[in-house]
Amino acid sequence: MQLDILYEDNDLIIVNKPAGVLVIPDRFNSDLPSLNKLLEAKLKQQIWVVHRLDRDTSGVICFAKSEASHKYLSALFQEHNIGKYYFGIVNGRVIPEEGRIEKPIAEHPAVKGKMTVAKKGKASITDYKVIKQWPLYSLVQFQIHTGRTHQIRVHIQSIGHSIICDELYGDGKPFLLSGIKKKFRLSDNDESERPLLSRLALHASRLEFKKEDGTEVAVEAPLPKDMSATIKQLDKWAGA
């Protein structure tokens, strides 16, 4: 796998994580490649995981190169002294187009691996802003001020929407061109339609923070091809 390194110095390395890749191995997918192991093989040194992204989420993720750097960066994340921005394509038109979702999040009482809004959950804050809208979909920028599991997915669901292709908090259906293009026809070479997008449409777009020596780090990852292609087709066929 080709690693897309966005920033690197003696203390840390930031990469653009592809969708579908685990950050660290888990017990269910121990035979699959993970980003931390791929990086260790490339750098030929130990690295430390500072934060995580869901397997199907793409974008900016940071790793530490030393225990001291790991301790400092982990404290930044725990104390929320870091800027974390995401783009997501969601079902429906989001109204109001800008706002803050401040709802506590806890583990779902009945579904393992799922989170939910709950009074006794941990405090969670997400700011959102609609960047572009179509009749049935919206491109939304999120800034999370806390780092709860599935935070964006849970919060956007709590106001009546879901990230497209989200199997856990939405309908999980792949995004098809036939769903937005009138008189859609398969080409003669295709037996079935290929989805424009078949994974969670969520991308970690930007990470910004100050290092211990005061150096400012601000790193961006462009939208991946599948999300860009989906937006392009929405612009072309979904109508304003």
N, C-alpha and C positions, 0 to 999 in steps of 0.2 A: 504494500500500500504506500502510495506517495504521500508524505506528510507535508501539509501546507503550513510552514512556520511563519507566523505573523510578526513575532518579536522575540528576541533572545538576548540575554546578557549573562553575566557571571552568576546571577542570583535566581533567575527564573526563565521560563520559556512559555510562550503563548502560541497556541496553534488554532487552526480553523478545523474543528472537528466535523468529519462527514456524518451525515445522518446514517443511522443503522450500526454505528460502531459504539461498543461499550467503552466507558471511561476506565473502569477497572473490571476485572473478571468477576462474574457472579456465580453462585452455585448452580444456577440453572443453565448457564452458557459457558462453562469453564473451558470448553474446547475452542471458543471463538477468540479471534484476536482482540486485544484491548489497547486503548490508546496509550496508557501508561507503560505497558510492556513494549509496545512498538517504539516509543520514545526512548526507553532505556536501552533498547537494542541499537538504536541509531546513535545516541549520545555516548553509549558505552559507560554509563554511570547510573547510580540510583537517582530517581526523582520522587518527589512527594506530591500527592494529590491535594490540592487546595480547596477545590469545589467540584461540583459535578453537574453534568447535563444528562437529561433523559436519553436513552439509547437512540430514539428517533429524532431528537432535536439536534440541529446542526449549529455550528458557529464557534465563537470565541471561548476558549477555555485555557486556564492558567495552571502551570505546574511549577513547583519550587525545585531548586537544584541543591538545596542544603537544608539541614534541620533548622538553622537560624532563620533562613528565608521563609521556610514553611511556617514557623511559629509566628513570624510577623504578618505574613499574608493571611494566615488563618484568623488572626485577631482582627484584621481589617474586615473580613467577611462576617465574623461573628458580631462585630460592633457596627456593621452596616456602613462602614466608612469607605464605600466603593460604589462606583456607578455601573449599574448592570442594565443594559437595554436589549430589547428583543423586538423582532417583527413576527407577527402572526397573521395568517389569513383565516378569518372566522366566518361562520355561518350567520347570515342576517345583517341588517343595517344597525349599527350600534348607536343608540340614542340615550343620553346626550353623547356628542362626539368626543368629549374630553371629560375626564373625571378621575376620581380616586376611589378604589375599592379597599375598604378597611374592615376586613372580616377575619375572625380567628379561624385557624385551620387545625384539624385533628385527623387521626386515622379513622377511616370509615368503620363503624361498629360491626358491619356484617361482611364486607367485601375486602379480602386480603389484598394489600398492595394499592388500595384506593384511598384517597383522602376526601375530606368533606368539610364544609363550613360548620363549625360547632361552637357553642358559647364557651365551652371549657377548653377550646383549642388554644394554640399559640398565636399571639398577635401577629398579623400579617397585613402588609400594605403594598398595593400595586397601583401605580398611576398608568393611565392609558390615554392614547390620543389617536383618533382615526386619521389615517394618512390619505386614504382613497376609499370610495364606496361605489358599489354597483347595486342593482336592485335586490340581490339576494346574498351578497357577500361584502365583507369589509377587510381592508388591509389596516392593521392596527399596530402602533408602536407601544410597547410596554416598558415601564421602568419599575423594577422591583426593589423595594427598600428592605425587604426581609428575604430569607432564603429557604422558605418552606418547600417540602417535597410537592411537586406538581402545582406550585402556587398559581402560576398564570392560568393553567387549565381549570383549576378549581374556582378561581375568582371570576373568570369570564363566564363559566357555567352558572355561577351564582346570580349573574344579571341577565340570564336568558340566552346565552350564546355558547358556542363551542368552537374550538380550533378544528378546521376541516381535517378529515381522516383520523380523528381522535377516537380510538376504539374504546377507551375507558370512560371518557366524559362526553362523548358524542355518539354519532351513529356508526363511525368507523368506516364509512363507505369511501372508496377511492373517488377522486375528482376526475370526471370524464368530460371530454369536449362535447359529447352528445348531450350533456346536461345543460349546456348554454348555447350551443349552435343549432339554429333551426336548419332543417333539411340536411342533417348530418348523414354522411354515407361513408362506409368503410371503403378503403382502397381495395383493389382487386387482389392484392398480395396478402391482405390481412384477414384472418378468420374471425378474430375477435378484437374489440377495441382495447388499445393500450391506454391505461390511465395517464393523465397529465401529472397527477400526484397521487401517491399511494402510501405516503407516510405522514406523520404528524407535521402540519404546516407551521412549525415554530422554529425560529432561527435566532440564536444569540448574536446580535449584530455589533455590540460595542461594550468594551470594558475599560474603565478609567479609574486610576487610583494614584496615590503618591507612595513612592518607595520610602524606606526608612531614612535614606539620605536626602530626601526631599525631591528627588527626580520624579517628574510627572510622566506617567505612562497612560497613553490613550490609544487603544487598538481597535480597529474595525475589521469586520469580515463581510464581504459583499454577499448579497443574497445568492443562494445556490441556484443551479440551473433549473431544478424542478419548480421551485417557487417563482423564479423569474418568468419561466415559460407559462405558468398558470396565470400570473398577473397580466402578461402580454395577451393571452387569449381572452381573459375577462375584459380587458380594454377593447378588444376587437369585436367580441360577440355578445357580451352581456349587456351593453347599452348603459348609458349614463342614468 
